[in-house]
């Protein structure tokens, strides 16, 4: 007899997952994505899995199961993924360069700046400020290249005329 009586842990699928057929999973997933992509519900810091389940006429276990099956993550991580992608877009956009990090965090649905920074760093490996700085440099570089190309084309056109 072994000293610690160790046995392999059996991996069991939660019972509610077996109650979901593939058609139901797909339909519920599409409805969840509509709430997030079309209605951008993730921007509401108080939008929970419970509120989503209520709006979709289901329960949080099904929401959790579908998110886990289709997104390979939990609800909170999925929400943060949408928020971070939205924040990345805002941080890259020249028109939103005057927004503070707090304004960016609030506009994408984070309740506070600290959770925004933590989630952003976890996803990108950069702080939001570093990400913005890096992308502004890239944009400036691309703009400079385009300007040189335009001047070259203009010079070629003038020499042909």
C-alpha positions as CSV (number, residue, x, y, z in Angstrom):
1,X,0.0,0.0,0.0
2,X,1.4,3.4,-0.9
3,X,2.1,6.0,1.7
4,X,-0.2,8.7,0.3
5,X,-2.9,6.6,-1.4
6,X,-2.8,8.8,-4.5
7,X,-5.2,8.1,-7.4
8,X,-5.7,9.8,-10.7
9,X,-8.3,12.5,-10.6
10,X,-11.2,11.7,-13.0
11,X,-12.1,14.6,-15.2
12,X,-15.9,14.9,-15.5
13,X,-17.8,17.3,-17.6
14,X,-20.3,19.3,-15.5
15,X,-23.9,17.9,-15.9
16,X,-25.3,21.0,-17.3
17,X,-22.9,20.8,-20.3
18,X,-24.4,17.4,-21.3
19,X,-27.8,19.0,-21.3
20,X,-26.7,21.5,-24.0
21,X,-26.9,20.1,-27.6
22,X,-24.7,21.7,-30.3
23,X,-27.6,23.5,-31.8
24,X,-28.5,25.1,-28.5
25,X,-24.9,26.0,-27.9
26,X,-24.6,27.7,-31.3
27,X,-27.8,29.6,-30.9
28,X,-27.0,30.9,-27.4
29,X,-23.4,31.7,-28.5
30,X,-24.8,33.8,-31.4
31,X,-27.2,35.6,-29.0
32,X,-24.4,36.3,-26.5
33,X,-22.1,37.7,-29.3
34,X,-24.9,39.9,-30.5
35,X,-25.2,41.4,-27.1
36,X,-21.4,42.0,-27.0
37,X,-20.6,42.9,-30.6
38,X,-23.7,44.8,-31.7
39,X,-25.0,46.2,-28.4
40,X,-21.5,46.5,-26.8
41,X,-22.9,45.5,-23.4
42,X,-19.3,44.9,-22.2
43,X,-18.9,48.7,-21.9
44,X,-21.3,48.6,-18.9
45,X,-19.1,47.9,-15.8
46,X,-22.1,46.5,-14.0
47,X,-23.1,44.1,-16.8
48,X,-22.9,40.6,-15.2
49,X,-23.5,37.1,-16.4
50,X,-26.7,37.2,-14.4
51,X,-28.0,40.3,-16.4
52,X,-27.0,38.7,-19.6
53,X,-28.8,35.5,-18.7
54,X,-31.9,37.4,-17.7
55,X,-31.9,39.3,-21.0
56,X,-31.5,36.1,-23.0
57,X,-34.1,34.2,-21.0
58,X,-31.7,31.5,-19.8
59,X,-29.5,30.9,-16.7
60,X,-26.0,31.7,-15.8
61,X,-24.9,28.0,-15.9
62,X,-25.8,27.8,-19.6
63,X,-24.1,31.2,-20.2
64,X,-21.0,29.9,-18.4
65,X,-21.0,26.6,-20.3
66,X,-21.4,28.2,-23.7
67,X,-18.7,30.8,-23.1
68,X,-16.4,28.0,-21.8
69,X,-17.2,25.7,-24.8
70,X,-17.0,28.3,-27.5
71,X,-14.6,30.9,-26.1
72,X,-12.4,28.5,-24.0
73,X,-12.5,31.0,-21.2
74,X,-14.8,32.2,-18.4
75,X,-17.3,35.0,-18.6
76,X,-15.1,37.6,-16.9
77,X,-12.1,36.9,-19.1
78,X,-14.3,37.1,-22.2
79,X,-15.7,40.4,-21.1
80,X,-12.2,41.7,-20.4
81,X,-11.0,40.5,-23.9
82,X,-13.7,42.6,-25.6
83,X,-12.8,45.6,-23.4
84,X,-9.1,45.3,-24.1
85,X,-9.6,45.0,-27.8
86,X,-11.9,48.1,-27.7
87,X,-9.2,50.0,-25.6
88,X,-6.5,49.0,-28.1
89,X,-8.5,50.5,-30.9
90,X,-9.0,53.8,-28.9
91,X,-5.3,53.9,-28.0
92,X,-4.3,53.5,-31.7
93,X,-6.8,56.1,-33.0
94,X,-5.4,59.6,-33.6
95,X,-8.7,61.2,-32.8
96,X,-8.7,59.8,-29.2
97,X,-5.1,60.7,-28.3
98,X,-6.3,63.4,-25.9
99,X,-8.3,60.9,-23.8
100,X,-6.7,60.1,-20.5
101,X,-6.2,56.5,-19.4
102,X,-9.0,56.8,-16.9
103,X,-11.3,58.0,-19.7
104,X,-10.3,55.1,-21.9
105,X,-10.8,52.6,-19.1
106,X,-14.2,54.0,-18.3
107,X,-15.4,54.2,-21.9
108,X,-14.6,50.5,-22.5
109,X,-16.3,49.4,-19.3
110,X,-13.6,49.0,-16.6
111,X,-14.8,50.2,-13.2
112,X,-11.3,51.6,-12.3
113,X,-8.0,52.4,-13.8
114,X,-6.1,49.7,-11.8
115,X,-8.2,46.8,-13.2
116,X,-7.8,48.3,-16.6
117,X,-4.0,48.4,-16.3
118,X,-3.9,44.9,-14.9
119,X,-6.1,43.3,-17.6
120,X,-4.4,45.3,-20.4
121,X,-0.9,44.3,-19.3
122,X,-2.0,40.6,-18.9
123,X,-3.3,40.7,-22.5
124,X,-0.6,42.7,-24.3
125,X,2.5,42.7,-22.0
126,X,2.5,46.5,-22.2
127,X,0.9,49.2,-20.1
128,X,-1.8,51.2,-21.9
129,X,0.6,54.2,-22.0
130,X,3.4,52.1,-23.5
131,X,1.0,50.6,-26.0
132,X,-0.2,54.1,-27.1
133,X,3.3,55.5,-27.3
134,X,4.5,52.5,-29.4
135,X,1.6,52.9,-31.8
136,X,1.9,56.7,-32.1
137,X,5.5,56.2,-33.2
138,X,4.4,53.6,-35.7
139,X,1.7,55.9,-37.1
140,X,4.1,58.8,-37.3
141,X,6.6,56.6,-39.2
142,X,3.9,55.4,-41.6
143,X,2.8,59.0,-42.2
144,X,6.3,60.1,-42.9
145,X,6.8,57.2,-45.4
146,X,3.6,58.2,-47.2
147,X,4.6,61.8,-47.4
148,X,8.0,60.8,-48.9
149,X,6.2,58.5,-51.4
150,X,3.8,61.3,-52.4
151,X,6.6,63.8,-52.8
152,X,8.5,61.2,-55.0
153,X,5.4,60.7,-57.2
154,X,4.8,64.4,-57.4
155,X,8.4,65.0,-58.5
156,X,8.2,62.2,-61.1
157,X,4.9,63.6,-62.5
158,X,6.5,67.1,-62.7
159,X,9.6,65.8,-64.5
160,X,7.4,63.9,-67.0
161,X,5.3,67.0,-67.8
